[in-house]
Amino acid sequence: MDRDIASEKIPATIKELQARVAAAFGRHPLCRDVQFAIVSTPKSRSGANWTVSMSAVPPDAIWEASELVADIQDAYVLAA
């Protein structure tokens, strides 16, 4: 039972992904000061072709920021 996971994801541009990650971080009190960049990557088996490079992450926000990014990565694929 093979499925194309990438086909279930919504295509988004880097600017759209930046806006979604910024909004998610902005809504979470521990993640508001996290600095990040969206980085294009080679497509993987899971369909992922982008990631988030985070910097200036407060120690108490590491898990929350990672979970927020994972949720967004599950829903979106970088549009060509």
Sequence and secondary structure as in RCSB ss.txt:
>XXXX:A:sequence
MDRDIASEKIPATIKELQARVAAAFGRHPLCRDVQFAIVSTPKSRSGANWTVSMSAVPPDAIWEASELVADIQDA
YVLAA
>XXXX:A:secstr
    GGGGSEEE HHHHHHHHHHHHHHSTTTTT EEEEEE    TTS  EEEEEES  GGGHHHHHHHHHHHHHH
EEE  
